[in-house]
Amino acid sequence: MNLAERRDITAATLERFAGKPFAFGSCDCGLLVISHLKAMGWKIRTGGTWKSALALKRFLARHGGTGAACIDSWGVPRIPPAGAIIGDIVEIDGEPPFGAFGICLGNGRILAFHEDVDSAAVIQPTTPPIAAWRT
């Protein structure tokens, strides 16, 4: 996929999620990542849904215990966080065991739900990403 296609798909993800309030199972970072991966052409089989923090913990327990393990189980290749480009997925500091995941927009900014923001927003983390995946 070329950079123009990555940019267009990422812009559509940004338009769909930016400003939407956080809600477990209907508008959260897991669904942000799943939606973006599908838009990028990945065939994702989630194997369940969640509607609460407890249900998400159970979902994660069935899929490796963390959000990162879920992404790994879907076959998305890990890359060094410094190598992330527009459209890639990154994990940033967030509440365990959930973590916080976002989509790279460029210039160090990501689209993410984060505990410091009530809705999906474009943020610039103050620390480097923990992990990254090439979409």
C-alpha positions in Angstrom: 0.0 0.0 0.0 1.4 3.4 -0.9 1.6 6.4 1.4 -1.3 8.2 -0.3 -3.6 5.2 0.3 -2.4 5.0 3.9 -3.1 8.7 4.4 -6.6 8.4 2.9 -7.6 5.4 5.0 -6.1 7.1 8.1 -8.1 10.3 7.4 -11.3 8.3 7.2 -10.5 6.7 10.6 -9.8 10.1 12.0 -13.1 11.4 10.7 -15.0 8.5 12.1 -13.6 8.5 15.6 -12.3 12.0 16.5 -14.5 13.7 19.1 -16.6 10.7 19.8 -17.0 10.0 23.5 -15.4 6.9 25.0 -17.8 4.0 25.7 -16.7 0.4 26.3 -17.6 -1.8 23.4 -19.1 0.9 21.1 -16.4 3.5 20.9 -13.1 2.6 22.5 -9.4 2.1 21.4 -10.0 -1.6 20.7 -12.7 -0.8 18.2 -10.6 2.1 16.8 -7.8 -0.4 16.1 -10.1 -3.1 14.8 -11.9 -0.7 12.5 -8.7 0.8 11.2 -7.1 -2.7 10.6 -10.1 -3.8 8.6 -10.0 -0.5 6.5 -6.3 -1.3 5.8 -7.3 -4.7 4.4 -6.6 -6.9 7.4 -9.0 -9.9 8.0 -9.6 -9.6 11.7 -11.6 -12.2 13.6 -12.1 -10.7 17.1 -13.8 -13.7 18.6 -16.2 -11.7 20.8 -17.2 -8.3 22.0 -17.4 -6.4 25.3 -19.7 -3.7 26.8 -17.9 -3.0 30.1 -14.5 -3.0 31.7 -15.1 -6.4 33.2 -16.2 -7.8 29.9 -13.1 -6.3 28.2 -10.9 -8.0 30.9 -12.5 -11.3 30.1 -12.1 -10.7 26.3 -8.4 -9.9 26.9 -7.9 -13.0 29.1 -9.2 -15.2 26.2 -6.8 -13.4 23.7 -3.4 -13.4 25.5 -4.2 -11.0 28.4 -3.4 -7.7 26.8 -4.4 -5.5 23.9 -0.9 -6.0 22.4 -1.3 -9.8 22.6 -4.6 -9.4 20.7 -3.0 -7.5 17.9 -0.1 -10.0 17.8 -2.6 -12.9 17.6 -4.2 -11.3 14.5 -0.8 -11.6 12.7 -0.1 -7.8 12.5 3.7 -7.5 12.4 5.5 -5.6 15.1 7.9 -2.9 14.1 10.2 -0.7 16.1 8.1 2.2 17.5 10.5 4.7 15.9 9.7 3.3 12.5 6.0 3.9 12.7 4.5 5.9 9.8 1.0 7.2 9.1 -1.6 4.5 9.6 0.5 2.3 11.8 -0.8 1.3 15.3 1.1 2.3 18.4 0.7 1.4 22.1 1.3 4.2 24.6 1.2 4.4 28.3 -2.3 3.6 29.6 -4.2 1.9 32.3 -3.3 -1.8 32.8 -4.4 -4.3 31.6 -6.0 -2.3 28.8 -3.2 0.0 27.8 -3.9 2.8 25.3 -3.7 2.3 21.5 -3.8 4.7 18.7 -3.2 5.3 15.0 -0.2 7.2 13.8 -1.0 10.5 12.1 2.5 11.8 11.6 4.8 14.3 13.3 4.5 12.4 16.6 0.8 12.7 16.8 -1.7 9.9 17.1 -5.4 9.4 17.2 -6.3 7.7 20.4 -8.5 7.4 23.4 -6.5 8.2 26.5 -7.3 8.5 30.1 -6.5 12.2 30.0 -9.2 12.9 27.3 -12.9 12.2 27.3 -13.1 11.3 23.6 -11.0 10.2 20.8 -8.5 13.0 20.1 -5.3 13.8 18.3 -2.7 13.7 21.0 1.1 14.0 21.1 2.4 11.6 23.8 5.1 12.9 26.0 6.9 9.5 26.1 7.8 7.3 23.2 5.3 4.5 22.2 5.8 1.2 24.0 5.1 -0.9 20.8 4.1 -0.5 17.2 2.6 -2.6 14.4 2.8 -2.1 10.7 -0.7 -2.0 9.2 
